Structure formats: C-alpha cells, structure tokens
Amino acid sequence: MLNVLSILIGLISLIIVIPSQIPLLGWGNWLALPLVVTGIVVGALSSTNAGRNFCLVIFAIAVIRLSLGGGII
C-alpha cells in the first residue's frame, strides 16, 4: 500500500516537474522537491523499491534542472 502511495506522490510531482523544465518556470521545481522527498520517504517505508526509485528519478531530474538554471530560473 505504501508503494502505491509513493507512486501516486511521484506522479503528482511529475506533473509539476514536467512544465518546470521550460525556461522561467524553474520555480516549480522548488514546489515539487518537498513532495518528491515525501514520496521517497514513503517509498523507503514500503516493502518494495519501485515507488522509491521512481521518486528518486524525479528528484534527480528536478535537481539537475535547478542546478542548470542556477537555482532560480
């Protein structure tokens, strides 16, 4: 059950992260990061790793985008 919850949290954060890849919308990644971290924690508490790994990939995408934009853009 926690794995499904982690995947759902990851999908919601993915909906926020995808449009945030557009220039000048990078602030959306800052909104998505706490949600993704919550998904990682919930996924770590589950018995399987799929939800946690999905959230880790989304986290990596958001962090790389933030680092390319200098953390702001």
Predicted model as a PDB file, atoms N, CA, C, CB and O in Angstrom, pLDDT in the B-factor column:
MODEL        1                                                                  
ATOM      1  N   MET A   1       0.818  -1.191   0.000  1.00 91.00           N  
ATOM      2  CA  MET A   1       0.000   0.000   0.000  1.00 91.00           C  
ATOM      3  C   MET A   1       0.870   1.266   0.000  1.00 91.00           C  
ATOM      4  CB  MET A   1      -0.935  -0.008   1.208  1.00 91.00           C  
ATOM      5  O   MET A   1       0.560   2.237  -0.690  1.00 91.00           O  
ATOM      6  N   LEU A   2       1.939   1.247   0.765  1.00 91.00           N  
ATOM      7  CA  LEU A   2       2.832   2.412   0.790  1.00 91.00           C  
ATOM      8  C   LEU A   2       3.530   2.615  -0.548  1.00 91.00           C  
ATOM      9  CB  LEU A   2       3.872   2.257   1.895  1.00 91.00           C  
ATOM     10  O   LEU A   2       3.828   3.747  -0.931  1.00 91.00           O  
ATOM     11  N   ASN A   3       3.791   1.519  -1.260  1.00 93.00           N  
ATOM     12  CA  ASN A   3       4.428   1.624  -2.562  1.00 93.00           C  
ATOM     13  C   ASN A   3       3.499   2.330  -3.548  1.00 93.00           C  
ATOM     14  CB  ASN A   3       4.816   0.231  -3.089  1.00 93.00           C  
ATOM     15  O   ASN A   3       3.942   3.181  -4.320  1.00 93.00           O  
ATOM     16  N   VAL A   4       2.218   1.981  -3.523  1.00 94.00           N  
ATOM     17  CA  VAL A   4       1.244   2.636  -4.400  1.00 94.00           C  
ATOM     18  C   VAL A   4       1.128   4.115  -4.047  1.00 94.00           C  
ATOM     19  CB  VAL A   4      -0.137   1.949  -4.295  1.00 94.00           C  
ATOM     20  O   VAL A   4       1.044   4.958  -4.940  1.00 94.00           O  
ATOM     21  N   LEU A   5       1.121   4.436  -2.764  1.00 95.00           N  
ATOM     22  CA  LEU A   5       1.061   5.824  -2.320  1.00 95.00           C  
ATOM     23  C   LEU A   5       2.292   6.598  -2.781  1.00 95.00           C  
ATOM     24  CB  LEU A   5       0.936   5.891  -0.796  1.00 95.00           C  
ATOM     25  O   LEU A   5       2.185   7.754  -3.191  1.00 95.00           O  
ATOM     26  N   SER A   6       3.456   5.962  -2.713  1.00 95.00           N  
ATOM     27  CA  SER A   6       4.682   6.598  -3.165  1.00 95.00           C  
ATOM     28  C   SER A   6       4.641   6.859  -4.669  1.00 95.00           C  
ATOM     29  CB  SER A   6       5.890   5.732  -2.811  1.00 95.00           C  
ATOM     30  O   SER A   6       5.091   7.912  -5.122  1.00 95.00           O  
ATOM     31  N   ILE A   7       4.117   5.933  -5.435  1.00 94.00           N  
ATOM     32  CA  ILE A   7       3.998   6.130  -6.884  1.00 94.00           C  
ATOM     33  C   ILE A   7       3.016   7.254  -7.194  1.00 94.00           C  
ATOM     34  CB  ILE A   7       3.548   4.827  -7.574  1.00 94.00           C  
ATOM     35  O   ILE A   7       3.257   8.050  -8.102  1.00 94.00           O  
ATOM     36  N   LEU A   8       1.918   7.328  -6.457  1.00 96.00           N  
ATOM     37  CA  LEU A   8       0.947   8.409  -6.667  1.00 96.00           C  
ATOM     38  C   LEU A   8       1.557   9.774  -6.337  1.00 96.00           C  
ATOM     39  CB  LEU A   8      -0.309   8.173  -5.809  1.00 96.00           C  
ATOM     40  O   LEU A   8       1.335  10.747  -7.058  1.00 96.00           O  
ATOM     41  N   ILE A   9       2.313   9.841  -5.263  1.00 95.00           N  
ATOM     42  CA  ILE A   9       3.002  11.087  -4.917  1.00 95.00           C  
ATOM     43  C   ILE A   9       4.006  11.437  -6.013  1.00 95.00           C  
ATOM     44  CB  ILE A   9       3.716  10.963  -3.540  1.00 95.00           C  
ATOM     45  O   ILE A   9       4.155  12.604  -6.375  1.00 95.00           O  
ATOM     46  N   GLY A  10       4.690  10.428  -6.535  1.00 94.00           N  
ATOM     47  CA  GLY A  10       5.637  10.653  -7.623  1.00 94.00           C  
ATOM     48  C   GLY A  10       4.961  11.151  -8.888  1.00 94.00           C  
ATOM     49  O   GLY A  10       5.504  12.015  -9.577  1.00 94.00           O  
ATOM     50  N   LEU A  11       3.787  10.623  -9.207  1.00 96.00           N  
ATOM     51  CA  LEU A  11       3.067  11.076 -10.397  1.00 96.00           C  
ATOM     52  C   LEU A  11       2.599  12.523 -10.245  1.00 96.00           C  
ATOM     53  CB  LEU A  11       1.869  10.164 -10.672  1.00 96.00           C  
ATOM     54  O   LEU A  11       2.662  13.302 -11.195  1.00 96.00           O  
ATOM     55  N   ILE A  12       2.134  12.875  -9.058  1.00 95.00           N  
ATOM     56  CA  ILE A  12       1.720  14.258  -8.817  1.00 95.00           C  
ATOM     57  C   ILE A  12       2.910  15.201  -8.952  1.00 95.00           C  
ATOM     58  CB  ILE A  12       1.082  14.400  -7.420  1.00 95.00           C  
ATOM     59  O   ILE A  12       2.800  16.269  -9.553  1.00 95.00           O  
ATOM     60  N   SER A  13       4.034  14.804  -8.396  1.00 95.00           N  
ATOM     61  CA  SER A  13       5.217  15.660  -8.503  1.00 95.00           C  
ATOM     62  C   SER A  13       5.743  15.693  -9.936  1.00 95.00           C  
ATOM     63  CB  SER A  13       6.317  15.174  -7.549  1.00 95.00           C  
ATOM     64  O   SER A  13       6.307  16.703 -10.358  1.00 95.00           O  
ATOM     65  N   LEU A  14       5.571  14.617 -10.685  1.00 94.00           N  
ATOM     66  CA  LEU A  14       5.996  14.611 -12.081  1.00 94.00           C  
ATOM     67  C   LEU A  14       5.173  15.599 -12.897  1.00 94.00           C  
ATOM     68  CB  LEU A  14       5.875  13.203 -12.675  1.00 94.00           C  
ATOM     69  O   LEU A  14       5.691  16.235 -13.815  1.00 94.00           O  
ATOM     70  N   ILE A  15       3.895  15.726 -12.563  1.00 94.00           N  
ATOM     71  CA  ILE A  15       3.035  16.694 -13.242  1.00 94.00           C  
ATOM     72  C   ILE A  15       3.527  18.117 -12.978  1.00 94.00           C  
ATOM     73  CB  ILE A  15       1.567  16.536 -12.780  1.00 94.00           C  
ATOM     74  O   ILE A  15       3.366  18.996 -13.824  1.00 94.00           O  
ATOM     75  N   ILE A  16       4.120  18.343 -11.821  1.00 93.00           N  
ATOM     76  CA  ILE A  16       4.672  19.666 -11.510  1.00 93.00           C  
ATOM     77  C   ILE A  16       6.039  19.852 -12.165  1.00 93.00           C  
ATOM     78  CB  ILE A  16       4.786  19.857  -9.984  1.00 93.00           C  
ATOM     79  O   ILE A  16       6.355  20.949 -12.627  1.00 93.00           O  
ATOM     80  N   VAL A  17       6.851  18.798 -12.213  1.00 93.00           N  
ATOM     81  CA  VAL A  17       8.236  18.905 -12.711  1.00 93.00           C  
ATOM     82  C   VAL A  17       8.285  19.056 -14.225  1.00 93.00           C  
ATOM     83  CB  VAL A  17       9.047  17.677 -12.294  1.00 93.00           C  
ATOM     84  O   VAL A  17       9.141  19.781 -14.732  1.00 93.00           O  
ATOM     85  N   ILE A  18       7.408  18.404 -14.954  1.00 93.00           N  
ATOM     86  CA  ILE A  18       7.479  18.459 -16.425  1.00 93.00           C  
ATOM     87  C   ILE A  18       7.337  19.887 -16.951  1.00 93.00           C  
ATOM     88  CB  ILE A  18       6.389  17.574 -17.039  1.00 93.00           C  
ATOM     89  O   ILE A  18       8.182  20.312 -17.739  1.00 93.00           O  
ATOM     90  N   PRO A  19       6.316  20.650 -16.558  1.00 92.00           N  
ATOM     91  CA  PRO A  19       6.262  22.030 -17.063  1.00 92.00           C  
ATOM     92  C   PRO A  19       7.382  22.918 -16.517  1.00 92.00           C  
ATOM     93  CB  PRO A  19       4.925  22.647 -16.716  1.00 92.00           C  
ATOM     94  O   PRO A  19       7.699  23.951 -17.106  1.00 92.00           O  
ATOM     95  N   SER A  20       7.967  22.523 -15.415  1.00 88.00           N  
ATOM     96  CA  SER A  20       9.040  23.322 -14.817  1.00 88.00           C  
ATOM     97  C   SER A  20      10.345  23.216 -15.593  1.00 88.00           C  
ATOM     98  CB  SER A  20       9.268  22.894 -13.386  1.00 88.00           C  
ATOM     99  O   SER A  20      11.315  23.890 -15.247  1.00 88.00           O  
ATOM    100  N   GLN A  21      10.395  22.399 -16.616  1.00 86.00           N  
ATOM    101  CA  GLN A  21      11.593  22.301 -17.448  1.00 86.00           C  
ATOM    102  C   GLN A  21      11.679  23.444 -18.441  1.00 86.00           C  
ATOM    103  CB  GLN A  21      11.615  20.977 -18.187  1.00 86.00           C  
ATOM    104  O   GLN A  21      12.734  23.677 -19.033  1.00 86.00           O  
ATOM    105  N   ILE A  22      10.576  24.160 -18.630  1.00 86.00           N  
ATOM    106  CA  ILE A  22      10.544  25.302 -19.539  1.00 86.00           C  
ATOM    107  C   ILE A  22      11.282  26.471 -18.863  1.00 86.00           C  
ATOM    108  CB  ILE A  22       9.057  25.697 -19.908  1.00 86.00           C  
ATOM    109  O   ILE A  22      11.120  26.690 -17.662  1.00 86.00           O  
ATOM    110  N   PRO A  23      12.079  27.212 -19.619  1.00 83.00           N  
ATOM    111  CA  PRO A  23      12.765  28.363 -19.016  1.00 83.00           C  
ATOM    112  C   PRO A  23      11.783  29.329 -18.354  1.00 83.00           C  
ATOM    113  CB  PRO A  23      13.582  29.106 -20.076  1.00 83.00           C  
ATOM    114  O   PRO A  23      10.671  29.534 -18.842  1.00 83.00           O  
ATOM    115  N   LEU A  24      12.204  29.907 -17.256  1.00 82.00           N  
ATOM    116  CA  LEU A  24      11.460  30.844 -16.424  1.00 82.00           C  
ATOM    117  C   LEU A  24      10.338  30.185 -15.624  1.00 82.00           C  
ATOM    118  CB  LEU A  24      10.888  31.930 -17.282  1.00 82.00           C  
ATOM    119  O   LEU A  24       9.584  30.886 -14.949  1.00 82.00           O  
ATOM    120  N   LEU A  25      10.210  28.886 -15.679  1.00 83.00           N  
ATOM    121  CA  LEU A  25       9.253  28.170 -14.839  1.00 83.00           C  
ATOM    122  C   LEU A  25       9.964  27.228 -13.874  1.00 83.00           C  
ATOM    123  CB  LEU A  25       8.267  27.387 -15.704  1.00 83.00           C  
ATOM    124  O   LEU A  25       9.339  26.336 -13.300  1.00 83.00           O  
ATOM    125  N   GLY A  26      11.255  27.422 -13.698  1.00 83.00           N  
ATOM    126  CA  GLY A  26      12.045  26.558 -12.829  1.00 83.00           C  
ATOM    127  C   GLY A  26      11.642  26.630 -11.372  1.00 83.00           C  
ATOM    128  O   GLY A  26      11.981  25.738 -10.594  1.00 83.00           O  
ATOM    129  N   TRP A  27      10.922  27.682 -10.983  1.00 86.00           N  
ATOM    130  CA  TRP A  27      10.459  27.797  -9.597  1.00 86.00           C  
ATOM    131  C   TRP A  27       9.518  26.658  -9.240  1.00 86.00           C  
ATOM    132  CB  TRP A  27       9.761  29.142  -9.372  1.00 86.00           C  
ATOM    133  O   TRP A  27       9.354  26.347  -8.060  1.00 86.00           O  
ATOM    134  N   GLY A  28       8.900  26.034 -10.223  1.00 88.00           N  
ATOM    135  CA  GLY A  28       8.019  24.903  -9.957  1.00 88.00           C  
ATOM    136  C   GLY A  28       8.765  23.710  -9.382  1.00 88.00           C  
ATOM    137  O   GLY A  28       8.185  22.901  -8.659  1.00 88.00           O  
ATOM    138  N   ASN A  29      10.048  23.598  -9.701  1.00 89.00           N  
ATOM    139  CA  ASN A  29      10.848  22.523  -9.127  1.00 89.00           C  
ATOM    140  C   ASN A  29      10.988  22.687  -7.618  1.00 89.00           C  
ATOM    141  CB  ASN A  29      12.228  22.482  -9.779  1.00 89.00           C  
ATOM    142  O   ASN A  29      11.028  21.701  -6.882  1.00 89.00           O  
ATOM    143  N   TRP A  30      11.061  23.946  -7.157  1.00 90.00           N  
ATOM    144  CA  TRP A  30      11.146  24.177  -5.722  1.00 90.00           C  
ATOM    145  C   TRP A  30       9.856  23.736  -5.035  1.00 90.00           C  
ATOM    146  CB  TRP A  30      11.431  25.660  -5.431  1.00 90.00           C  
ATOM    147  O   TRP A  30       9.888  23.306  -3.882  1.00 90.00           O  
ATOM    148  N   LEU A  31       8.731  23.837  -5.723  1.00 91.00           N  
ATOM    149  CA  LEU A  31       7.468  23.353  -5.162  1.00 91.00           C  
ATOM    150  C   LEU A  31       7.402  21.827  -5.167  1.00 91.00           C  
ATOM    151  CB  LEU A  31       6.286  23.929  -5.946  1.00 91.00           C  
ATOM    152  O   LEU A  31       6.794  21.224  -4.284  1.00 91.00           O  
ATOM    153  N   ALA A  32       8.026  21.213  -6.158  1.00 92.00           N  
ATOM    154  CA  ALA A  32       7.958  19.767  -6.298  1.00 92.00           C  
ATOM    155  C   ALA A  32       8.931  19.027  -5.383  1.00 92.00           C  
ATOM    156  CB  ALA A  32       8.224  19.389  -7.722  1.00 92.00           C  
ATOM    157  O   ALA A  32       8.662  17.889  -4.998  1.00 92.00           O  
ATOM    158  N   LEU A  33      10.048  19.645  -5.028  1.00 93.00           N  
ATOM    159  CA  LEU A  33      11.069  18.941  -4.244  1.00 93.00           C  
ATOM    160  C   LEU A  33      10.567  18.423  -2.895  1.00 93.00           C  
ATOM    161  CB  LEU A  33      12.238  19.854  -4.013  1.00 93.00           C  
ATOM    162  O   LEU A  33      10.850  17.270  -2.570  1.00 93.00           O  
ATOM    163  N   PRO A  34       9.841  19.202  -2.093  1.00 94.00           N  
ATOM    164  CA  PRO A  34       9.344  18.628  -0.827  1.00 94.00           C  
ATOM    165  C   PRO A  34       8.367  17.476  -1.044  1.00 94.00           C  
ATOM    166  CB  PRO A  34       8.669  19.709   0.002  1.00 94.00           C  
ATOM    167  O   PRO A  34       8.329  16.525  -0.264  1.00 94.00           O  
ATOM    168  N   LEU A  35       7.582  17.575  -2.108  1.00 95.00           N  
ATOM    169  CA  LEU A  35       6.642  16.498  -2.418  1.00 95.00           C  
ATOM    170  C   LEU A  35       7.390  15.230  -2.832  1.00 95.00           C  
ATOM    171  CB  LEU A  35       5.674  16.935  -3.533  1.00 95.00           C  
ATOM    172  O   LEU A  35       7.012  14.126  -2.439  1.00 95.00           O  
ATOM    173  N   VAL A  36       8.442  15.390  -3.618  1.00 96.00           N  
ATOM    174  CA  VAL A  36       9.240  14.239  -4.048  1.00 96.00           C  
ATOM    175  C   VAL A  36       9.957  13.603  -2.855  1.00 96.00           C  
ATOM    176  CB  VAL A  36      10.265  14.663  -5.121  1.00 96.00           C  
ATOM    177  O   VAL A  36      10.028  12.378  -2.756  1.00 96.00           O  
ATOM    178  N   VAL A  37      10.481  14.420  -1.961  1.00 96.00           N  
ATOM    179  CA  VAL A  37      11.156  13.882  -0.776  1.00 96.00           C  
ATOM    180  C   VAL A  37      10.165  13.100   0.084  1.00 96.00           C  
ATOM    181  CB  VAL A  37      11.805  15.021   0.049  1.00 96.00           C  
ATOM    182  O   VAL A  37      10.515  12.066   0.651  1.00 96.00           O  
ATOM    183  N   THR A  38       8.935  13.592   0.181  1.00 95.00           N  
ATOM    184  CA  THR A  38       7.897  12.844   0.901  1.00 95.00           C  
ATOM    185  C   THR A  38       7.649  11.494   0.234  1.00 95.00           C  
ATOM    186  CB  THR A  38       6.586  13.656   0.963  1.00 95.00           C  
ATOM    187  O   THR A  38       7.504  10.479   0.916  1.00 95.00           O  
ATOM    188  N   GLY A  39       7.600  11.480  -1.089  1.00 95.00           N  
ATOM    189  CA  GLY A  39       7.429  10.222  -1.821  1.00 95.00           C  
ATOM    190  C   GLY A  39       8.591   9.272  -1.614  1.00 95.00           C  
ATOM    191  O   GLY A  39       8.391   8.060  -1.535  1.00 95.00           O  
ATOM    192  N   ILE A  40       9.806   9.804  -1.524  1.00 95.00           N  
ATOM    193  CA  ILE A  40      10.981   8.966  -1.279  1.00 95.00           C  
ATOM    194  C   ILE A  40      10.900   8.330   0.104  1.00 95.00           C  
ATOM    195  CB  ILE A  40      12.277   9.791  -1.412  1.00 95.00           C  
ATOM    196  O   ILE A  40      11.204   7.148   0.268  1.00 95.00           O  
ATOM    197  N   VAL A  41      10.490   9.117   1.098  1.00 95.00           N  
ATOM    198  CA  VAL A  41      10.380   8.588   2.463  1.00 95.00           C  
ATOM    199  C   VAL A  41       9.297   7.521   2.542  1.00 95.00           C  
ATOM    200  CB  VAL A  41      10.077   9.720   3.461  1.00 95.00           C  
ATOM    201  O   VAL A  41       9.505   6.468   3.145  1.00 95.00           O  
ATOM    202  N   VAL A  42       8.142   7.786   1.936  1.00 95.00           N  
ATOM    203  CA  VAL A  42       7.061   6.793   1.951  1.00 95.00           C  
ATOM    204  C   VAL A  42       7.492   5.538   1.199  1.00 95.00           C  
ATOM    205  CB  VAL A  42       5.769   7.378   1.326  1.00 95.00           C  
ATOM    206  O   VAL A  42       7.192   4.424   1.627  1.00 95.00           O  
ATOM    207  N   GLY A  43       8.195   5.716   0.079  1.00 94.00           N  
ATOM    208  CA  GLY A  43       8.683   4.561  -0.682  1.00 94.00           C  
ATOM    209  C   GLY A  43       9.725   3.761   0.074  1.00 94.00           C  
ATOM    210  O   GLY A  43       9.818   2.545  -0.091  1.00 94.00           O  
ATOM    211  N   ALA A  44      10.512   4.439   0.907  1.00 94.00           N  
ATOM    212  CA  ALA A  44      11.516   3.733   1.697  1.00 94.00           C  
ATOM    213  C   ALA A  44      10.863   2.891   2.791  1.00 94.00           C  
ATOM    214  CB  ALA A  44      12.502   4.727   2.316  1.00 94.00           C  
ATOM    215  O   ALA A  44      11.426   1.885   3.223  1.00 94.00           O  
ATOM    216  N   LEU A  45       9.688   3.298   3.233  1.00 93.00           N  
ATOM    217  CA  LEU A  45       8.979   2.538   4.274  1.00 93.00           C  
ATOM    218  C   LEU A  45       8.250   1.323   3.716  1.00 93.00           C  
ATOM    219  CB  LEU A  45       7.987   3.435   4.987  1.00 93.00           C  
ATOM    220  O   LEU A  45       7.862   0.437   4.478  1.00 93.00           O  
ATOM    221  N   SER A  46       8.055   1.265   2.391  1.00 91.00           N  
ATOM    222  CA  SER A  46       7.332   0.135   1.803  1.00 91.00           C  
ATOM    223  C   SER A  46       8.260  -1.066   1.633  1.00 91.00           C  
ATOM    224  CB  SER A  46       6.720   0.532   0.444  1.00 91.00           C  
ATOM    225  O   SER A  46       9.478  -0.960   1.777  1.00 91.00           O  
ATOM    226  N   SER A  47       7.657  -2.196   1.328  1.00 89.00           N  
ATOM    227  CA  SER A  47       8.439  -3.429   1.209  1.00 89.00           C  
ATOM    228  C   SER A  47       9.117  -3.568  -0.157  1.00 89.00           C  
ATOM    229  CB  SER A  47       7.546  -4.629   1.456  1.00 89.00           C  
ATOM    230  O   SER A  47      10.069  -4.336  -0.296  1.00 89.00           O  
ATOM    231  N   THR A  48       8.638  -2.835  -1.161  1.00 90.00           N  
ATOM    232  CA  THR A  48       9.270  -2.883  -2.479  1.00 90.00           C  
ATOM    233  C   THR A  48       9.901  -1.534  -2.792  1.00 90.00           C  
ATOM    234  CB  THR A  48       8.242  -3.270  -3.573  1.00 90.00           C  
ATOM    235  O   THR A  48       9.651  -0.549  -2.098  1.00 90.00           O  
ATOM    236  N   ASN A  49      10.714  -1.491  -3.831  1.00 91.00           N  
ATOM    237  CA  ASN A  49      11.509  -0.301  -4.124  1.00 91.00           C  
ATOM    238  C   ASN A  49      11.027   0.502  -5.318  1.00 91.00           C  
ATOM    239  CB  ASN A  49      12.912  -0.694  -4.351  1.00 91.00           C  
ATOM    240  O   ASN A  49      11.629   1.528  -5.636  1.00 91.00           O  
ATOM    241  N   ALA A  50       9.969   0.080  -5.988  1.00 93.00           N  
ATOM    242  CA  ALA A  50       9.558   0.736  -7.233  1.00 93.00           C  
ATOM    243  C   ALA A  50       9.165   2.195  -7.012  1.00 93.00           C  
ATOM    244  CB  ALA A  50       8.394  -0.018  -7.861  1.00 93.00           C  
ATOM    245  O   ALA A  50       9.610   3.069  -7.756  1.00 93.00           O  
ATOM    246  N   GLY A  51       8.351   2.469  -6.018  1.00 92.00           N  
ATOM    247  CA  GLY A  51       7.917   3.838  -5.757  1.00 92.00           C  
ATOM    248  C   GLY A  51       9.059   4.732  -5.345  1.00 92.00           C  
ATOM    249  O   GLY A  51       9.142   5.882  -5.778  1.00 92.00           O  
ATOM    250  N   ARG A  52       9.948   4.208  -4.504  1.00 94.00           N  
ATOM    251  CA  ARG A  52      11.106   4.984  -4.074  1.00 94.00           C  
ATOM    252  C   ARG A  52      12.012   5.309  -5.253  1.00 94.00           C  
ATOM    253  CB  ARG A  52      11.888   4.227  -3.001  1.00 94.00           C  
ATOM    254  O   ARG A  52      12.474   6.442  -5.390  1.00 94.00           O  
ATOM    255  N   ASN A  53      12.267   4.322  -6.105  1.00 95.00           N  
ATOM    256  CA  ASN A  53      13.141   4.543  -7.254  1.00 95.00           C  
ATOM    257  C   ASN A  53      12.528   5.533  -8.235  1.00 95.00           C  
ATOM    258  CB  ASN A  53      13.431   3.223  -7.959  1.00 95.00           C  
ATOM    259  O   ASN A  53      13.239   6.355  -8.813  1.00 95.00           O  
ATOM    260  N   PHE A  54      11.212   5.462  -8.427  1.00 95.00           N  
ATOM    261  CA  PHE A  54      10.516   6.403  -9.304  1.00 95.00           C  
ATOM    262  C   PHE A  54      10.671   7.828  -8.781  1.00 95.00           C  
ATOM    263  CB  PHE A  54       9.021   6.033  -9.423  1.00 95.00           C  
ATOM    264  O   PHE A  54      10.949   8.751  -9.546  1.00 95.00           O  
ATOM    265  N   CYS A  55      10.490   7.998  -7.488  1.00 96.00           N  
ATOM    266  CA  CYS A  55      10.634   9.328  -6.882  1.00 96.00           C  
ATOM    267  C   CYS A  55      12.079   9.805  -6.931  1.00 96.00           C  
ATOM    268  CB  CYS A  55      10.140   9.312  -5.432  1.00 96.00           C  
ATOM    269  O   CYS A  55      12.327  11.002  -7.080  1.00 96.00           O  
ATOM    270  N   LEU A  56      13.031   8.894  -6.808  1.00 96.00           N  
ATOM    271  CA  LEU A  56      14.444   9.281  -6.905  1.00 96.00           C  
ATOM    272  C   LEU A  56      14.791   9.797  -8.296  1.00 96.00           C  
ATOM    273  CB  LEU A  56      15.342   8.096  -6.554  1.00 96.00           C  
ATOM    274  O   LEU A  56      15.576  10.735  -8.434  1.00 96.00           O  
ATOM    275  N   VAL A  57      14.209   9.185  -9.328  1.00 96.00           N  
ATOM    276  CA  VAL A  57      14.447   9.646 -10.698  1.00 96.00           C  
ATOM    277  C   VAL A  57      13.869  11.050 -10.887  1.00 96.00           C  
ATOM    278  CB  VAL A  57      13.826   8.662 -11.724  1.00 96.00           C  
ATOM    279  O   VAL A  57      14.511  11.919 -11.477  1.00 96.00           O  
ATOM    280  N   ILE A  58      12.667  11.259 -10.387  1.00 95.00           N  
ATOM    281  CA  ILE A  58      12.045  12.589 -10.490  1.00 95.00           C  
ATOM    282  C   ILE A  58      12.857  13.615  -9.701  1.00 95.00           C  
ATOM    283  CB  ILE A  58      10.581  12.553  -9.975  1.00 95.00           C  
ATOM    284  O   ILE A  58      13.035  14.746 -10.154  1.00 95.00           O  
ATOM    285  N   PHE A  59      13.341  13.229  -8.539  1.00 95.00           N  
ATOM    286  CA  PHE A  59      14.180  14.111  -7.731  1.00 95.00           C  
ATOM    287  C   PHE A  59      15.445  14.495  -8.495  1.00 95.00           C  
ATOM    288  CB  PHE A  59      14.545  13.437  -6.397  1.00 95.00           C  
ATOM    289  O   PHE A  59      15.844  15.659  -8.487  1.00 95.00           O  
ATOM    290  N   ALA A  60      16.073  13.530  -9.150  1.00 95.00           N  
ATOM    291  CA  ALA A  60      17.292  13.797  -9.910  1.00 95.00           C  
ATOM    292  C   ALA A  60      17.018  14.759 -11.064  1.00 95.00           C  
ATOM    293  CB  ALA A  60      17.886  12.488 -10.444  1.00 95.00           C  
ATOM    294  O   ALA A  60      17.815  15.661 -11.323  1.00 95.00           O  
ATOM    295  N   ILE A  61      15.895  14.572 -11.756  1.00 93.00           N  
ATOM    296  CA  ILE A  61      15.540  15.464 -12.863  1.00 93.00           C  
ATOM    297  C   ILE A  61      15.350  16.888 -12.355  1.00 93.00           C  
ATOM    298  CB  ILE A  61      14.258  14.972 -13.570  1.00 93.00           C  
ATOM    299  O   ILE A  61      15.846  17.835 -12.964  1.00 93.00           O  
ATOM    300  N   ALA A  62      14.634  17.044 -11.242  1.00 92.00           N  
ATOM    301  CA  ALA A  62      14.374  18.376 -10.698  1.00 92.00           C  
ATOM    302  C   ALA A  62      15.664  19.040 -10.222  1.00 92.00           C  
ATOM    303  CB  ALA A  62      13.368  18.293  -9.545  1.00 92.00           C  
ATOM    304  O   ALA A  62      15.868  20.231 -10.457  1.00 92.00           O  
ATOM    305  N   VAL A  63      16.524  18.293  -9.565  1.00 92.00           N  
ATOM    306  CA  VAL A  63      17.770  18.870  -9.039  1.00 92.00           C  
ATOM    307  C   VAL A  63      18.710  19.246 -10.179  1.00 92.00           C  
ATOM    308  CB  VAL A  63      18.468  17.879  -8.081  1.00 92.00           C  
ATOM    309  O   VAL A  63      19.358  20.291 -10.118  1.00 92.00           O  
ATOM    310  N   ILE A  64      18.797  18.424 -11.207  1.00 91.00           N  
ATOM    311  CA  ILE A  64      19.662  18.749 -12.349  1.00 91.00           C  
ATOM    312  C   ILE A  64      19.156  20.004 -13.042  1.00 91.00           C  
ATOM    313  CB  ILE A  64      19.724  17.570 -13.351  1.00 91.00           C  
ATOM    314  O   ILE A  64      19.946  20.869 -13.421  1.00 91.00           O  
ATOM    315  N   ARG A  65      17.840  20.108 -13.208  1.00 90.00           N  
ATOM    316  CA  ARG A  65      17.269  21.302 -13.843  1.00 90.00           C  
ATOM    317  C   ARG A  65      17.539  22.550 -13.002  1.00 90.00           C  
ATOM    318  CB  ARG A  65      15.753  21.125 -14.054  1.00 90.00           C  
ATOM    319  O   ARG A  65      17.855  23.608 -13.547  1.00 90.00           O  
ATOM    320  N   LEU A  66      17.418  22.432 -11.691  1.00 88.00           N  
ATOM    321  CA  LEU A  66      17.698  23.569 -10.816  1.00 88.00           C  
ATOM    322  C   LEU A  66      19.171  23.974 -10.885  1.00 88.00           C  
ATOM    323  CB  LEU A  66      17.312  23.235  -9.372  1.00 88.00           C  
ATOM    324  O   LEU A  66      19.495  25.161 -10.888  1.00 88.00           O  
ATOM    325  N   SER A  67      20.050  22.989 -10.938  1.00 89.00           N  
ATOM    326  CA  SER A  67      21.475  23.323 -10.981  1.00 89.00           C  
ATOM    327  C   SER A  67      21.849  23.966 -12.322  1.00 89.00           C  
ATOM    328  CB  SER A  67      22.328  22.059 -10.742  1.00 89.00           C  
ATOM    329  O   SER A  67      22.721  24.834 -12.363  1.00 89.00           O  
ATOM    330  N   LEU A  68      21.214  23.559 -13.395  1.00 86.00           N  
ATOM    331  CA  LEU A  68      21.492  24.184 -14.692  1.00 86.00           C  
ATOM    332  C   LEU A  68      20.982  25.617 -14.750  1.00 86.00           C  
ATOM    333  CB  LEU A  68      20.864  23.371 -15.814  1.00 86.00           C  
ATOM    334  O   LEU A  68      21.580  26.471 -15.405  1.00 86.00           O  
ATOM    335  N   GLY A  69      19.889  25.872 -14.072  1.00 81.00           N  
ATOM    336  CA  GLY A  69      19.324  27.222 -14.072  1.00 81.00           C  
ATOM    337  C   GLY A  69      19.864  28.108 -12.972  1.00 81.00           C  
ATOM    338  O   GLY A  69      19.402  29.239 -12.820  1.00 81.00           O  
ATOM    339  N   GLY A  70      20.815  27.638 -12.209  1.00 79.00           N  
ATOM    340  CA  GLY A  70      21.374  28.437 -11.139  1.00 79.00           C  
ATOM    341  C   GLY A  70      20.511  28.455  -9.898  1.00 79.00           C  
ATOM    342  O   GLY A  70      20.753  29.254  -8.993  1.00 79.00           O  
ATOM    343  N   GLY A  71      19.516  27.597  -9.831  1.00 73.00           N  
ATOM    344  CA  GLY A  71      18.663  27.506  -8.658  1.00 73.00           C  
ATOM    345  C   GLY A  71      17.471  28.445  -8.671  1.00 73.00           C  
ATOM    346  O   GLY A  71      16.616  28.375  -7.789  1.00 73.00           O  
ATOM    347  N   ILE A  72      17.407  29.310  -9.649  1.00 69.00           N  
ATOM    348  CA  ILE A  72      16.330  30.303  -9.662  1.00 69.00           C  
ATOM    349  C   ILE A  72      15.460  30.156 -10.906  1.00 69.00           C  
ATOM    350  CB  ILE A  72      16.909  31.719  -9.593  1.00 69.00           C  
ATOM    351  O   ILE A  72      14.240  30.031 -10.804  1.00 69.00           O  
ATOM    352  N   ILE A  73      16.080  30.172 -12.060  1.00 62.00           N  
ATOM    353  CA  ILE A  73      15.334  30.248 -13.321  1.00 62.00           C  
ATOM    354  C   ILE A  73      14.692  28.910 -13.644  1.00 62.00           C  
ATOM    355  CB  ILE A  73      16.255  30.683 -14.473  1.00 62.00           C  
ATOM    356  O   ILE A  73      14.022  28.778 -14.668  1.00 62.00           O  
TER     357      ILE A  73                                                      
ENDMDL                                                                          
END                                                                             
